[in-house]
Amino acid sequence: MIIIPARLGSTRFPKKVLADIDGVPMVVATAKAVDSIDRVAVATDSEEVLQICLDHGIKAVMTSKEHTSGTDRINEAATRLGLDKSEIVINVQADEPFIEPEVVNDLKSLVERVGKDENVMICSAYKAISAKEATDPNLVKVVTDESEYALYFSRSPVPYDREGGFEGYKGHIGIYGFRRSMLERFCSLPVSILEQTEKLEQLRALSHGFKIAMCRVESRSFGIDTPQDLKKALER
């Protein structure tokens, strides 16, 4: 099942998830973009978002306002929805209205391949990016090993290009796939120092010795964090 966490509060872009995307609210556009892949539900802390989703025929569930991460929010939603421990849960961010269905499908296939490994906590995706793009702290970078398991995620350009000319930067795409049992386990782990420092919750899994499997995808989509991002996206 695809669960979209949709918190209404946003400091840089108030009510971002309700911003207009081609005539519909952003969270609705995101849900419609991926509903061909699997069942979709929105997990929100807002009665307004809940009602808008229902008005557009999208399943939605209320979750606590106290969650500090989207992963905690989708975990509560998965519990409320009664999902089985073995079910695949895909976390698609509400601010990804232009996400390509192929990207989500590739991630789902990755979870199906490796998700039963008890050492794999999360599956996710990346795309190739330029050295210039790698300098943007809002675009998270990932370094992987030869088997495409994540070694580290950072807002800094990694790896550090000491001699110049490196062209292998990988931009993390903020979608995550879990087996339901691993989603619960992730949310039970204590927050790590690396997670707190970089403000990247996926580092919690690596800090506690779990693997994150990655797949390379082709995507022009990007998360919308500011009104300027939205303008840029709509002009593409």
C-alpha positions in Angstrom: 0.0 0.0 0.0 1.2 3.6 -0.7 0.8 5.9 2.2 1.3 9.6 1.8 2.1 11.6 5.0 0.5 15.0 4.8 1.2 17.3 7.7 -0.5 20.7 7.2 2.1 22.8 9.0 5.1 24.0 7.0 7.4 26.8 8.1 8.8 27.6 4.6 5.6 27.1 2.7 2.4 27.4 4.8 -0.3 24.8 3.8 2.1 23.5 1.2 0.2 20.2 0.7 -2.9 22.2 -0.4 -1.1 24.3 -3.0 -2.8 24.3 -6.4 -1.3 21.8 -8.9 -3.2 22.0 -12.2 -6.5 22.7 -10.4 -6.2 20.3 -7.6 -4.5 20.4 -4.1 -0.9 19.1 -4.1 -1.7 16.1 -1.9 -4.5 15.1 -4.3 -2.2 15.4 -7.3 0.4 13.3 -5.6 -2.1 10.6 -4.8 -3.5 10.6 -8.3 0.1 10.3 -9.7 0.6 6.9 -8.0 -2.8 5.3 -7.7 -2.1 3.1 -10.7 0.6 1.3 -8.7 -1.2 0.2 -5.6 -3.9 1.2 -3.1 -3.3 4.7 -1.8 -4.1 6.4 1.6 -3.2 9.8 2.9 -2.1 10.0 6.6 -2.8 13.5 7.9 -3.0 15.5 11.1 -5.6 17.9 9.6 -9.3 17.7 9.4 -9.1 20.0 6.4 -6.7 17.8 4.5 -8.8 14.7 5.5 -12.0 16.2 4.1 -10.4 17.4 0.9 -9.0 13.9 0.2 -12.3 12.3 0.9 -14.0 14.9 -1.4 -11.7 13.7 -4.2 -12.3 10.1 -3.6 -9.0 9.4 -1.8 -8.8 7.3 1.3 -7.4 9.2 4.3 -6.9 8.6 8.0 -6.3 11.0 10.9 -3.0 10.6 12.8 -1.5 12.4 15.7 -0.2 16.0 15.6 2.7 14.9 17.8 4.7 13.0 15.1 8.1 14.5 14.3 8.5 12.5 11.1 6.5 11.3 8.1 7.6 7.7 8.9 6.1 7.8 12.3 2.9 9.1 10.7 2.7 6.4 8.1 3.4 3.8 10.8 0.4 5.0 12.8 -1.7 5.0 9.6 -0.6 1.4 8.8 -1.8 0.4 12.2 -5.1 2.1 11.8 -5.6 0.5 8.4 -4.9 -2.9 9.9 -2.0 -3.8 7.4 -0.5 -7.2 7.8 3.1 -7.5 9.0 4.3 -8.8 5.7 2.6 -6.1 3.6 4.7 -3.7 1.5 4.3 -0.1 2.6 5.6 2.7 0.2 6.0 6.1 1.7 5.6 8.8 -1.0 5.9 12.4 0.2 2.9 14.7 -0.3 5.2 17.3 -1.9 6.1 15.0 -4.9 3.1 15.7 -7.2 5.2 15.1 -10.3 6.7 11.7 -9.2 6.7 9.3 -12.1 4.7 6.0 -11.5 7.7 4.1 -12.9 9.8 5.3 -10.0 7.4 4.0 -7.4 6.9 0.8 -9.3 10.7 0.2 -9.4 10.9 0.8 -5.6 8.1 -1.6 -5.0 9.9 -4.3 -7.0 13.0 -3.7 -5.0 11.1 -4.3 -1.7 9.7 -7.5 -3.2 13.2 -8.7 -4.1 15.1 -7.9 -0.9 12.5 -7.0 1.8 12.5 -10.4 3.4 16.1 -10.0 4.4 16.0 -9.2 8.2 19.1 -7.0 7.8 17.3 -4.7 5.2 15.2 -2.1 7.0 14.4 0.3 4.2 14.4 0.4 0.4 14.8 3.7 -1.5 15.9 5.2 -4.8 18.4 7.7 -6.3 19.0 9.4 -9.6 22.2 10.7 -11.2 22.9 14.4 -10.5 25.6 16.8 -11.6 28.4 18.2 -9.4 26.6 21.5 -9.3 23.4 20.0 -8.1 25.3 18.1 -5.4 26.2 21.4 -3.7 22.5 22.0 -2.9 21.9 21.1 0.8 18.2 20.6 0.1 19.1 17.8 -2.4 20.2 14.9 -0.3 23.1 12.8 -1.6 23.7 9.1 -1.1 26.8 7.0 -1.4 26.3 3.3 -2.1 28.5 0.2 -2.1 29.0 -2.1 -5.2 25.8 -3.9 -4.4 23.7 -0.7 -4.2 23.3 -0.7 -0.5 23.6 2.8 1.1 26.8 3.7 2.9 25.8 7.2 3.9 23.3 10.0 3.2 24.3 13.7 3.5 23.3 17.2 2.7 26.9 17.9 1.8 28.4 16.8 -1.5 29.6 13.2 -0.9 32.0 11.7 -1.7 34.4 14.6 -1.3 36.0 15.1 -4.7 39.6 15.8 -3.7 41.2 15.9 -7.2 38.2 17.1 -9.2 36.4 15.6 -12.1 34.1 13.2 -10.2 30.8 12.6 -12.1 29.1 9.9 -10.0 27.0 11.9 -7.6 23.7 10.3 -6.6 20.7 12.4 -5.6 18.4 10.6 -3.1 14.7 10.6 -4.0 12.7 10.8 -0.8 10.5 7.7 -1.3 10.8 4.7 1.0 9.7 1.1 0.9 9.3 -1.1 3.9 7.8 -4.4 4.9 5.3 -3.5 7.5 7.2 -5.3 10.2 10.4 -3.3 9.4 8.4 -0.1 9.4 7.4 -0.8 13.0 10.9 -1.8 14.0 12.3 1.4 12.5 9.9 3.6 14.5 10.9 1.7 17.7 14.6 2.6 17.3 16.0 5.6 19.2 16.9 8.7 17.2 20.6 8.7 16.3 23.2 11.5 16.5 23.8 11.4 12.8 20.0 11.7 12.2 19.8 14.7 14.5 22.9 16.3 12.9 21.9 16.0 9.3 18.2 16.0 9.9 17.8 12.9 7.8 15.8 10.1 9.5 17.1 7.4 7.2 20.4 7.7 9.0 18.7 6.1 12.0 18.6 2.8 10.2 22.3 2.9 9.2 23.4 4.1 12.7 21.7 1.0 14.2 23.4 -1.4 11.8 20.6 -2.1 9.3 20.9 -2.0 5.5 19.1 0.4 3.1 18.8 -1.1 -0.4 18.8 1.4 -3.2 17.8 1.4 -6.9 18.8 3.8 -9.6 15.8 5.4 -11.4 15.3 8.1 -14.1 13.3 11.0 -12.7 12.8 14.7 -13.3 10.6 15.1 -10.2 11.7 16.9 -7.1 10.2 17.7 -3.7 8.6 21.1 -3.4 9.8 22.9 -0.3 9.1 26.5 -1.1 6.8 28.6 -3.3 9.8 29.2 -5.6 10.1 25.4 -6.0 6.5 25.2 -7.0 6.9 28.0 -9.6 9.9 26.2 -11.0 8.1 22.9 -11.2 5.1 24.3 -12.9 7.3 26.0 -15.5 9.1 22.8 -16.5 
